[in-house]
């Protein structure tokens, strides 16, 4: 029995090998499993956010369809990192699709990962190849944005949407990796991992590996520190300053915290947004704040000065302060 490479990233080390190992999208996996069982696999189009199991699903299918000896000759996998212009479609993909393998029955499989990075010309050239060589080959296109795939290709494939994973789906796999790697993780550490990942299994494992390497214990603080995200205690302090302190001292404190912790105003805004809903603010005050914060976020994304917008954020909180005081006070 060969030992697993110790330096392999956990994302690859724990990638599912069979359809049964996959942790989510039971309906999709059942459907594809039935296609394979009945030898009726159509052309496939998987779309959805990153880290939701699209590539893992098709690789598990390929391993189920072919033996390890057949895999190289029967599966062509192209990623966005490969050149996939019109010349590759007419050359490499056309050659692979048009040749039959002697002594091997069944069809070949072409996996086009991150297909939304393909040019329109390449996608148009692919239309005819898909139709012409259906007898010999099946295509599986994987993308994050369905709108970037031309309608002609969408209509030739059976589409499956892979949504973000739920925490109850991620948790068993996370616990399994923690146990296998013998990592010391607290409950608040697990919650922080799932909160930050937002349904991305790849992100969960990458942050877990980084935090486990950098800290003796993976807890909430170590997870947030590892990704450079503001700690909840820092956000609570910022919120307290914004609601109670004067303009000048609030500016100095937040600016100091940003420099000390290396925080971006964008991240502070995102976390503040979450915390604001937990406060019992009057609806008018909350509406004004959220409108102003949305404007600030748009301008920050445009590459404008953080110092100016920090002042704008503090001003927005100062403006709504009178609305927080009860009328009979």
N, C-alpha and C positions, 0 to 999 in steps of 0.2 A: 504493500500500500504506500503510495507516494505522499510525502508530507506537503501540506499547503505551504506556499511561499509566505514567510513571515512578513515581508514588506508589501504584500498585496493590499490595496485599499479595501476597506470593509465593504464598500458598495459593490465591488467586483467579487470579493470573497464570498459574500452571502447572496449573490444574484441567483434567483430561482432557476433551477435546471429543468423542471417539468411543469406542466400546467397545474398539477396538484399543489405545487409549492407556492403558487401565486396567492397573495393574501386578500385580493379585492376583485371587484367587477365580476362576481360569480356568473351573472347572466351572460356577459360577453364570453367568458372562458368556456361556459357550458355550450354556447352556440358554436364556437370555433372547434371545440372538442368533438361535437357532433359532425361538423363539416369534415373533419379529418377521419373520423370513424367510418363515415359513409363515402369517403373518397370524393367529396363534392366541394372541395375548397375553392371559393371564388377569389377574384382579386380583392385585396383588402386595403382599406384606408383607415388608419388609426390617427385620431387627433385628440388634443387635450393638453393641459399644462405639463411642464417638465416633472419628472420624478414620479409619474403615476402608473408606470408599468407597461408602457407601450412597447419599447424595445425588448424588455424582458419577456413579454407575452409572445412575440413573434419568434424570438430565439428559442423559447421553450417549445413552441410548435415545431420549429425546424429540427430540434433534437429528438422530438417524438416521431417526426416523419422519416428522418434519415439516421443511419448508423454513423458512428464517428468516422468510419472509413469513407462513407459516401459524402459526408458533410461538405468537404472542400470542393468536390466536383459538381455538387447539386445546388449549392447556395452561393449566391453572389451578394455581398453586403457592401453597399456604398453609403458613406456618410457625408455630411456637409463639408467635412475637412478635405474630402477628395474633390477633384475638379469634376463638376457634373454639368458642363455646358453641352451644347448641341453635339459637339464632336464625340464626347464620351457616350452619349445616347446612341449616336449612329455607329460608333465603333465598338467599345467594350460591351455595352448592354445588348446591342444587336447581335454581336457574335455569340455571346453567351446564350441568348434566347433562341437563336436560330439553329444551334447545334444540338443534336440528340446524343445522349450517352449510350454507347453500345452495352448490351447485356443488362441495362438498368431500366426497369419500367417506371411509370409514374412521371411526374412533372418536376421541373427545376423550380427554385424559389429565388426571386430577386427582391432584396430588401433595400428600399431607398429611405434611409433614415434622414430626418430633417429635410423632407422633400420640399418644404416651403421656401428653401434657399435656392431651389432650381430656377433657372431663368425661364421666361415664358416660351422662348424658342425651344428650349430643351423639353419642356412639358408638352408642347405641341407635337414635337417629333416623337414623343413617347406614345401618343394616342394610337398611331397606326401599328406600332410594335406590339402593344397590348392586345389589339384585335387580331393581328396576323399570326401571333405565336401562342395563342391561348391554349392550344392543344399540348404544347410542349412546356409552357412556363406559367407560373403564377407570380403576380407582383404584390408586394405589400409596401405601401407608402405610409410613412410616419411623419407627422408634422405637429407643430404647436398651434398654427393658425390655419383653419380650414379655408378662410377667405383668400389665402395666397395660392391655393390650388385651383387651377382653371376648371370651370364647370364640366368641360368635356371629359377630364380625368375623373372627376367626382362621380359622374354618371356611370363610369365603367367599373366602379369599385363598390363593394359593400362597406358602408361606413360604420365605424364604432367610435363613440366618444368616451374617452377615459377621463372621468372627473377627478378632482382632488380627493385624496384618501381621507377617510374619517379617522378620528383619534382611536376609536375602538378597533379599527383595522390595523393601524400602525403599532399599537401597544404590544400585542403578542410577539410580533417580529422584533420589535425593539428589545423586549425582555429576553428573547432568545439570543440576540447578539450580545447583550450585556452579560448573560450567563456564560456564553461560549468564550468571550474575551476576558471574563473575570474582572469586570469594571465595577468600581464602587460608585453607585448612582443613588441620589436621594429622590424622593417622590416629587419635590418641587423642581429638581433637575429634569426629570422626565417631562413634567408639564411644560417647562420652559422650552425644551427641545421641540415638543409638538406645537406649541404656540408659534415659535419662530418659523417652523417648516411650512405651516399652512397647507398641509396635505401633500407635501413633497417628500416621499420616502428617501430619496437620494440625499436630500438636504439634511434629514434627521440623522442618517448614518455618518455623513461627512462632519457635521457639527459634533456628534458624539465622539468620533475618533479624534478630532482636534482637541476637544476638551479633555478627553481621557489621557491624551499624550501630554498636555500642558499642565494639568492639575492632578493632585492625588485623589480628589473626590469630585465627581461631576454633580454640582448643585446649581441652583438658579443663578447665583452670582458668577460662577465659573463659565456657565454656558453663555450668558450675556456678555461677559468680558471677552470671551473667545471670539465672538463675532463682531465685537465693537458696538454692541447695541446698548442703549441706555438702560441702566438698572431700574427696577420698579421704584426703589427707594429714592433714586435721583429724580425720577419723574414726579414723585409725590412732593419732593422738596421744591422743584420748579413750579408746580401747581400752587403750592403754598405761597411761594414768593409772588407769583403773578396775581394772586387774589388778595394779598395782604400788604406787601411792602410797597415803598414808593418807587417811582420809575427808575431813578438813578441806581439805587442799591440792587434792584431786581436785575437791571442790565448787567451790572458788574458781577453779580453772583452767577448768573447764567453763562455769561461770557467766560468767567473763570472756570466753571464746571466743564464747559465745552473744550477748553484748552487742556485742562488737567486729564480729562477722560478721552479726549480725541473724538468728541461726538459731533455729528452733523445735525444741523437744524432740521433737515428733512426727517431724520429718525426721531428727533424730539417731538416734532409735529404729529407724526404717526402714532406715537405712544400717548401723547396728550389727548389725541382724538378718542382713543379707547377709554381713557380715564374719565373724560368729561361726561360720558354717558352714565357713569356710576355716581356722579354728583347730583344732588337734588337741586338743579338750577331751574329758574323760571323759563318757560318755553321761549319767550322773546329773547332773553339773554343768550340761551343756547343757540338759537337760530343765527343771531348776529355774530357770535363767536365762530360758529362752523363756517359761515359764509366768508368771514375774514380769513380764517385759516386755510380755506380752499384757495382763495386768491393768492395768499402767500406761497402755498405749495406750487401753484402754477408758475408763479414768477421765479421761484427757486429752480424749478426744472428748466427754465429758460436760461439759467446760468448767471442770475443777478447776485448782488452782494448779500451775504448772509447777515452782516452787521445791520444793514438797513432794515431787513425783514425781521430781525430779532426785535428791533425797536418797534416795528409795526405790530408784532405779536403782543408785546407788552402794552402798547397803546390800546389794542382791541380789548384786552382784559380790563384796563383802566376805564374805558368807555362804558362797559357793562356793569361796573361796580354799583352805581346808583340803583340799578334794577334788582340787585341782590338784597338790598335793605328793605325790610317790610314797611308798608305804607304807614303803619301806626307806630313805627319806632321813633 
